[in-house]
Amino acid sequence: MEKHTYQPIDEETLFLVSQTFKALSDPTRIRILHLLFEKECSVTEISNCLELKQSNVSHQLRFLKQLRLVKYRRDGKTLFYSHDDEHVINMLQQTIHHARHH
């Protein structure tokens, strides 16, 4: 039988993992990520679609961008946001699927 040695998580990885789970623990951020999985959107589009204040959307996007969960591209004066991490989106989709089947 093969022996497995325990490999502790380094502090930076541990911090990033905890911040990712923190991001996914907020209903508003989940809604935004779910929408951005479906399509690229501006802050105005996100705000209108999810019925949220633009300032709240901007605040949440800033948090998600710092974790590299969303990215943006500029078109003139408008920023268009999209998801930036397939791993997290896959985890989110699987969790939604899990929740809907219980």
ZAMARRO-261247 format. One record per atom (N, C-alpha, C): x, z, y; residue number from 1; atom name. Coordinates in steps of 0.05 Angstrom, whole numbers, plus 5000, padded with zeros to 4 digits. Atoms other than C-alpha are relative to their C-alpha. Layout:
BEGIN
+------+------+------+-----+------+
!   px !   pz !   py !  nr ! atom !
+------+------+------+-----+------+
!    X !    Z !    Y ! NUM !   CA !
...
+------+------+------+-----+------+
END
This chain:
BEGIN
+------+------+------+-----+------+
!   px !   pz !   py !  nr ! atom !
+------+------+------+-----+------+
! 5017 ! 5000 ! 4976 !   1 !    N !
! 5000 ! 5000 ! 5000 !   1 !   CA !
! 5018 ! 5000 ! 5025 !   1 !    C !
! 4985 ! 5003 ! 4976 !   2 !    N !
! 5026 ! 4981 ! 5068 !   2 !   CA !
! 4995 ! 5023 ! 5019 !   2 !    C !
! 5003 ! 4978 ! 4981 !   3 !    N !
! 5040 ! 5037 ! 5117 !   3 !   CA !
! 4997 ! 4989 ! 5028 !   3 !    C !
! 5004 ! 5007 ! 4972 !   4 !    N !
! 5014 ! 5030 ! 5188 !   4 !   CA !
! 5010 ! 5023 ! 5017 !   4 !    C !
! 4991 ! 4980 ! 4981 !   5 !    N !
! 5050 ! 5066 ! 5243 !   5 !   CA !
! 4983 ! 4999 ! 5025 !   5 !    C !
! 5016 ! 4998 ! 4976 !   6 !    N !
! 5011 ! 5090 ! 5302 !   6 !   CA !
! 5016 ! 4990 ! 5024 !   6 !    C !
! 4988 ! 5010 ! 4975 !   7 !    N !
! 5026 ! 5052 ! 5366 !   7 !   CA !
! 4983 ! 5010 ! 5023 !   7 !    C !
! 5015 ! 4990 ! 4978 !   8 !    N !
! 5004 ! 5092 ! 5426 !   8 !   CA !
! 4996 ! 4979 ! 5022 !   8 !    C !
! 5006 ! 5018 ! 4978 !   9 !    N !
! 4972 ! 5056 ! 5485 !   9 !   CA !
! 5017 ! 5008 ! 5024 !   9 !    C !
! 4985 ! 4993 ! 4976 !  10 !    N !
! 5018 ! 5052 ! 5544 !  10 !   CA !
! 4982 ! 5006 ! 5023 !  10 !    C !
! 5017 ! 4990 ! 4978 !  11 !    N !
! 4993 ! 5083 ! 5609 !  11 !   CA !
! 4987 ! 4978 ! 5016 !  11 !    C !
! 5012 ! 5022 ! 4984 !  12 !    N !
! 4982 ! 5018 ! 5646 !  12 !   CA !
! 4976 ! 4987 ! 4985 !  12 !    C !
! 5022 ! 5012 ! 5016 !  13 !    N !
! 4940 ! 4988 ! 5589 !  13 !   CA !
! 4977 ! 5019 ! 4998 !  13 !    C !
! 5021 ! 4980 ! 5001 !  14 !    N !
! 4902 ! 5053 ! 5582 !  14 !   CA !
! 4983 ! 5001 ! 5026 !  14 !    C !
! 5014 ! 5000 ! 4974 !  15 !    N !
! 4885 ! 5052 ! 5656 !  15 !   CA !
! 4982 ! 4976 ! 5003 !  15 !    C !
! 5015 ! 5025 ! 4997 !  16 !    N !
! 4863 ! 4979 ! 5655 !  16 !   CA !
! 4976 ! 5000 ! 4981 !  16 !    C !
! 5023 ! 4998 ! 5019 !  17 !    N !
! 4819 ! 4991 ! 5593 !  17 !   CA !
! 4979 ! 5018 ! 5011 !  17 !    C !
! 5020 ! 4981 ! 4990 !  18 !    N !
! 4786 ! 5051 ! 5625 !  18 !   CA !
! 4986 ! 4989 ! 5025 !  18 !    C !
! 5012 ! 5013 ! 4977 !  19 !    N !
! 4774 ! 5012 ! 5690 !  19 !   CA !
! 4981 ! 4978 ! 4992 !  19 !    C !
! 5018 ! 5022 ! 5010 !  20 !    N !
! 4743 ! 4954 ! 5651 !  20 !   CA !
! 4974 ! 5013 ! 4990 !  20 !    C !
! 5025 ! 4986 ! 5010 !  21 !    N !
! 4695 ! 5002 ! 5616 !  21 !   CA !
! 4985 ! 5012 ! 5024 !  21 !    C !
! 5013 ! 4989 ! 4976 !  22 !    N !
! 4681 ! 5034 ! 5684 !  22 !   CA !
! 4984 ! 4977 ! 5013 !  22 !    C !
! 5013 ! 5023 ! 4988 !  23 !    N !
! 4664 ! 4964 ! 5711 !  23 !   CA !
! 4975 ! 4993 ! 4984 !  23 !    C !
! 5023 ! 5007 ! 5017 !  24 !    N !
! 4617 ! 4952 ! 5652 !  24 !   CA !
! 4980 ! 5023 ! 4997 !  24 !    C !
! 5019 ! 4977 ! 5002 !  25 !    N !
! 4584 ! 5020 ! 5659 !  25 !   CA !
! 4979 ! 4999 ! 5023 !  25 !    C !
! 5018 ! 5001 ! 4977 !  26 !    N !
! 4549 ! 5000 ! 5724 !  26 !   CA !
! 4980 ! 4977 ! 4996 !  26 !    C !
! 5021 ! 5020 ! 5004 !  27 !    N !
! 4482 ! 4963 ! 5717 !  27 !   CA !
! 5002 ! 4976 ! 5019 !  27 !    C !
! 4998 ! 5022 ! 4981 !  28 !    N !
! 4493 ! 4922 ! 5780 !  28 !   CA !
! 5023 ! 4981 ! 4993 !  28 !    C !
! 4978 ! 5017 ! 5007 !  29 !    N !
! 4561 ! 4897 ! 5758 !  29 !   CA !
! 4994 ! 4985 ! 4974 !  29 !    C !
! 5008 ! 5014 ! 5024 !  30 !    N !
! 4533 ! 4880 ! 5689 !  30 !   CA !
! 4982 ! 4977 ! 5007 !  30 !    C !
! 5018 ! 5022 ! 4992 !  31 !    N !
! 4478 ! 4839 ! 5722 !  31 !   CA !
! 5016 ! 4977 ! 5013 !  31 !    C !
! 4984 ! 5020 ! 4986 !  32 !    N !
! 4529 ! 4803 ! 5766 !  32 !   CA !
! 5016 ! 4984 ! 4979 !  32 !    C !
! 4984 ! 5013 ! 5020 !  33 !    N !
! 4575 ! 4788 ! 5707 !  33 !   CA !
! 4983 ! 4982 ! 4982 !  33 !    C !
! 5018 ! 5016 ! 5017 !  34 !    N !
! 4517 ! 4764 ! 5665 !  34 !   CA !
! 4992 ! 4974 ! 5014 !  34 !    C !
! 5007 ! 5023 ! 4984 !  35 !    N !
! 4495 ! 4717 ! 5720 !  35 !   CA !
! 5023 ! 4980 ! 5002 !  35 !    C !
! 4976 ! 5017 ! 4997 !  36 !    N !
! 4566 ! 4691 ! 5730 !  36 !   CA !
! 5009 ! 4988 ! 4974 !  36 !    C !
! 4995 ! 5012 ! 5026 !  37 !    N !
! 4571 ! 4678 ! 5656 !  37 !   CA !
! 4983 ! 4974 ! 4998 !  37 !    C !
! 5019 ! 5023 ! 5002 !  38 !    N !
! 4512 ! 4630 ! 5664 !  38 !   CA !
! 5008 ! 4978 ! 5020 !  38 !    C !
! 4993 ! 5021 ! 4980 !  39 !    N !
! 4536 ! 4595 ! 5728 !  39 !   CA !
! 5017 ! 5012 ! 5022 !  39 !    C !
! 4984 ! 4993 ! 4977 !  40 !    N !
! 4582 ! 4596 ! 5787 !  40 !   CA !
! 4981 ! 5005 ! 5024 !  40 !    C !
! 5019 ! 4993 ! 4978 !  41 !    N !
! 4549 ! 4628 ! 5849 !  41 !   CA !
! 5015 ! 5009 ! 5024 !  41 !    C !
! 4991 ! 4988 ! 4975 !  42 !    N !
! 4561 ! 4645 ! 5921 !  42 !   CA !
! 4989 ! 5028 ! 5002 !  42 !    C !
! 5011 ! 4973 ! 4995 !  43 !    N !
! 4549 ! 4716 ! 5947 !  43 !   CA !
! 4970 ! 4998 ! 5006 !  43 !    C !
! 5028 ! 5004 ! 4993 !  44 !    N !
! 4484 ! 4691 ! 5977 !  44 !   CA !
! 4982 ! 4994 ! 4976 !  44 !    C !
! 5015 ! 5006 ! 5024 !  45 !    N !
! 4461 ! 4661 ! 5911 !  45 !   CA !
! 4997 ! 5024 ! 4982 !  45 !    C !
! 5002 ! 4975 ! 5017 !  46 !    N !
! 4478 ! 4725 ! 5873 !  46 !   CA !
! 4980 ! 5019 ! 5012 !  46 !    C !
! 5017 ! 4982 ! 4985 !  47 !    N !
! 4443 ! 4766 ! 5926 !  47 !   CA !
! 4970 ! 4992 ! 4996 !  47 !    C !
! 5027 ! 5010 ! 5003 !  48 !    N !
! 4380 ! 4723 ! 5923 !  48 !   CA !
! 4990 ! 5002 ! 4971 !  48 !    C !
! 5008 ! 5000 ! 5028 !  49 !    N !
! 4378 ! 4716 ! 5848 !  49 !   CA !
! 4995 ! 5028 ! 4988 !  49 !    C !
! 5002 ! 4973 ! 5011 !  50 !    N !
! 4388 ! 4790 ! 5833 !  50 !   CA !
! 4986 ! 5019 ! 5019 !  50 !    C !
! 5015 ! 4984 ! 4980 !  51 !    N !
! 4350 ! 4815 ! 5895 !  51 !   CA !
! 5016 ! 5024 ! 5008 !  51 !    C !
! 4982 ! 4979 ! 4991 !  52 !    N !
! 4409 ! 4855 ! 5920 !  52 !   CA !
! 5009 ! 4994 ! 5029 !  52 !    C !
! 4990 ! 5004 ! 4973 !  53 !    N !
! 4437 ! 4865 ! 5990 !  53 !   CA !
! 5028 ! 4986 ! 4997 !  53 !    C !
! 4974 ! 5014 ! 5001 !  54 !    N !
! 4496 ! 4818 ! 6005 !  54 !   CA !
! 5023 ! 5019 ! 5002 !  54 !    C !
! 4978 ! 4981 ! 4997 !  55 !    N !
! 4539 ! 4877 ! 6025 !  55 !   CA !
! 5006 ! 5014 ! 4973 !  55 !    C !
! 4997 ! 4988 ! 5026 !  56 !    N !
! 4527 ! 4909 ! 5957 !  56 !   CA !
! 5014 ! 4981 ! 4981 !  56 !    C !
! 4989 ! 5021 ! 5017 !  57 !    N !
! 4543 ! 4844 ! 5921 !  57 !   CA !
! 5030 ! 4997 ! 5007 !  57 !    C !
! 4972 ! 5003 ! 4992 !  58 !    N !
! 4608 ! 4836 ! 5961 !  58 !   CA !
! 5017 ! 5023 ! 4991 !  58 !    C !
! 4985 ! 4976 ! 5009 !  59 !    N !
! 4629 ! 4907 ! 5946 !  59 !   CA !
! 5005 ! 4999 ! 4970 !  59 !    C !
! 4997 ! 5001 ! 5029 !  60 !    N !
! 4617 ! 4898 ! 5871 !  60 !   CA !
! 5019 ! 4977 ! 4992 !  60 !    C !
! 4982 ! 5023 ! 5006 !  61 !    N !
! 4652 ! 4830 ! 5870 !  61 !   CA !
! 5029 ! 5008 ! 5006 !  61 !    C !
! 4973 ! 4991 ! 4993 !  62 !    N !
! 4713 ! 4861 ! 5904 !  62 !   CA !
! 5011 ! 5017 ! 4977 !  62 !    C !
! 4992 ! 4983 ! 5023 !  63 !    N !
! 4716 ! 4914 ! 5848 !  63 !   CA !
! 5006 ! 4983 ! 4975 !  63 !    C !
! 4996 ! 5017 ! 5023 !  64 !    N !
! 4708 ! 4861 ! 5794 !  64 !   CA !
! 5024 ! 4981 ! 5003 !  64 !    C !
! 4977 ! 5017 ! 4995 !  65 !    N !
! 4760 ! 4816 ! 5826 !  65 !   CA !
! 5026 ! 5014 ! 4996 !  65 !    C !
! 4976 ! 4984 ! 5004 !  66 !    N !
! 4811 ! 4872 ! 5827 !  66 !   CA !
! 5008 ! 5003 ! 4971 !  66 !    C !
! 4996 ! 4997 ! 5029 !  67 !    N !
! 4803 ! 4878 ! 5752 !  67 !   CA !
! 5004 ! 4972 ! 4986 !  67 !    C !
! 4998 ! 5027 ! 5010 !  68 !    N !
! 4808 ! 4802 ! 5744 !  68 !   CA !
! 4978 ! 4993 ! 4980 !  68 !    C !
! 5024 ! 5006 ! 5016 !  69 !    N !
! 4738 ! 4800 ! 5714 !  69 !   CA !
! 4985 ! 4977 ! 5013 !  69 !    C !
! 5011 ! 5023 ! 4987 !  70 !    N !
! 4715 ! 4749 ! 5766 !  70 !   CA !
! 5022 ! 4987 ! 5017 !  70 !    C !
! 4982 ! 5015 ! 4983 !  71 !    N !
! 4750 ! 4695 ! 5805 !  71 !   CA !
! 4983 ! 4984 ! 5020 !  71 !    C !
! 5016 ! 5016 ! 4981 !  72 !    N !
! 4730 ! 4652 ! 5864 !  72 !   CA !
! 5016 ! 4975 ! 5007 !  72 !    C !
! 4989 ! 5024 ! 4987 !  73 !    N !
! 4742 ! 4584 ! 5894 !  73 !   CA !
! 4986 ! 4996 ! 5027 !  73 !    C !
! 5010 ! 5005 ! 4973 !  74 !    N !
! 4733 ! 4565 ! 5966 !  74 !   CA !
! 4991 ! 4971 ! 5003 !  74 !    C !
! 5010 ! 5027 ! 4993 !  75 !    N !
! 4690 ! 4506 ! 5988 !  75 !   CA !
! 4991 ! 5002 ! 5029 !  75 !    C !
! 5005 ! 4996 ! 4972 !  76 !    N !
! 4693 ! 4503 ! 6063 !  76 !   CA !
! 5001 ! 5030 ! 5007 !  76 !    C !
! 5001 ! 4972 ! 4993 !  77 !    N !
! 4672 ! 4572 ! 6088 !  77 !   CA !
! 4988 ! 5017 ! 4978 !  77 !    C !
! 5014 ! 4986 ! 5021 !  78 !    N !
! 4636 ! 4590 ! 6023 !  78 !   CA !
! 5018 ! 5005 ! 4976 !  78 !    C !
! 4986 ! 4993 ! 5025 !  79 !    N !
! 4666 ! 4627 ! 5964 !  79 !   CA !
! 4981 ! 4999 ! 4977 !  79 !    C !
! 5016 ! 5002 ! 5024 !  80 !    N !
! 4639 ! 4611 ! 5896 !  80 !   CA !
! 5014 ! 5016 ! 4978 !  80 !    C !
! 4989 ! 4982 ! 5020 !  81 !    N !
! 4649 ! 4664 ! 5842 !  81 !   CA !
! 4992 ! 4991 ! 4972 !  81 !    C !
! 5006 ! 5005 ! 5028 !  82 !    N !
! 4653 ! 4656 ! 5767 !  82 !   CA !
! 5015 ! 5021 ! 4984 !  82 !    C !
! 4987 ! 4980 ! 5016 !  83 !    N !
! 4674 ! 4700 ! 5709 !  83 !   CA !
! 5029 ! 4991 ! 4995 !  83 !    C !
! 4972 ! 5006 ! 5002 !  84 !    N !
! 4749 ! 4704 ! 5696 !  84 !   CA !
! 5012 ! 5011 ! 4974 !  84 !    C !
! 4988 ! 4989 ! 5024 !  85 !    N !
! 4757 ! 4737 ! 5628 !  85 !   CA !
! 4981 ! 4996 ! 4976 !  85 !    C !
! 5017 ! 5006 ! 5023 !  86 !    N !
! 4727 ! 4708 ! 5564 !  86 !   CA !
! 4997 ! 5025 ! 4982 !  86 !    C !
! 5002 ! 4977 ! 5017 !  87 !    N !
! 4744 ! 4772 ! 5526 !  87 !   CA !
! 4979 ! 5020 ! 5009 !  87 !    C !
! 5019 ! 4981 ! 4989 !  88 !    N !
! 4703 ! 4816 ! 5571 !  88 !   CA !
! 4972 ! 4989 ! 4999 !  88 !    C !
! 5026 ! 5013 ! 5001 !  89 !    N !
! 4646 ! 4766 ! 5575 !  89 !   CA !
! 4990 ! 5000 ! 4971 !  89 !    C !
! 5008 ! 4999 ! 5028 !  90 !    N !
! 4645 ! 4761 ! 5499 !  90 !   CA !
! 4991 ! 5028 ! 4992 !  90 !    C !
! 5007 ! 4973 ! 5006 !  91 !    N !
! 4644 ! 4837 ! 5494 !  91 !   CA !
! 4973 ! 5007 ! 5013 !  91 !    C !
! 5025 ! 4995 ! 4987 !  92 !    N !
! 4587 ! 4840 ! 5545 !  92 !   CA !
! 4977 ! 4986 ! 4986 !  92 !    C !
! 5021 ! 5015 ! 5014 !  93 !    N !
! 4547 ! 4786 ! 5509 !  93 !   CA !
! 4994 ! 5014 ! 4973 !  93 !    C !
! 5004 ! 4986 ! 5025 !  94 !    N !
! 4557 ! 4822 ! 5442 !  94 !   CA !
! 4985 ! 5026 ! 5003 !  94 !    C !
! 5013 ! 4975 ! 4995 !  95 !    N !
! 4535 ! 4888 ! 5472 !  95 !   CA !
! 4971 ! 4995 ! 5007 !  95 !    C !
! 5027 ! 5007 ! 4993 !  96 !    N !
! 4473 ! 4856 ! 5502 !  96 !   CA !
! 4985 ! 4992 ! 4975 !  96 !    C !
! 5012 ! 5008 ! 5025 !  97 !    N !
! 4458 ! 4824 ! 5435 !  97 !   CA !
! 4994 ! 5024 ! 4982 !  97 !    C !
! 5003 ! 4976 ! 5015 !  98 !    N !
! 4468 ! 4891 ! 5401 !  98 !   CA !
! 4976 ! 5017 ! 5010 !  98 !    C !
! 5021 ! 4984 ! 4988 !  99 !    N !
! 4422 ! 4927 ! 5450 !  99 !   CA !
! 4972 ! 4988 ! 4996 !  99 !    C !
! 5026 ! 5013 ! 5003 ! 100 !    N !
! 4366 ! 4875 ! 5442 ! 100 !   CA !
! 4990 ! 5001 ! 4971 ! 100 !    C !
! 5007 ! 4999 ! 5028 ! 101 !    N !
! 4366 ! 4883 ! 5366 ! 101 !   CA !
! 4998 ! 5028 ! 4989 ! 101 !    C !
! 5004 ! 4973 ! 5009 ! 102 !    N !
! 4356 ! 4958 ! 5363 ! 102 !   CA !
! 4975 ! 5012 ! 5012 ! 102 !    C !
+------+------+------+-----+------+
END
